[in-house]
Amino acid sequence: MQVLRCSYWLDELRTEAWLIAKVGSGAGNMAGTMMGGCSATLLDQGCGLLFSSGHRGATAYLNIQYQAPVAVP
């Protein structure tokens, strides 16, 4: 069972990042929506790629206020 597969791209100036994610059914809960940890991970990875500028770093604090559930296949 594949849960999550991602591909990332950055433009040459590192001002834009693209994250393409293929989310499998293993990322969902019994209601058929994505678990919050999966969507948080996608957001964190995307921001990390854009802002890291080739340096190592870590997220110290991530606060997400979800507006609506994300359906998974």
Secondary structure, 3 states (H helix, E strand, C coil): CCCEEEEEEECCCCCCEEEEEEECHHHECCCCEECHHHHHHHHHHHHHHHHHCCCCCCCCCCCCCCCCCCECC
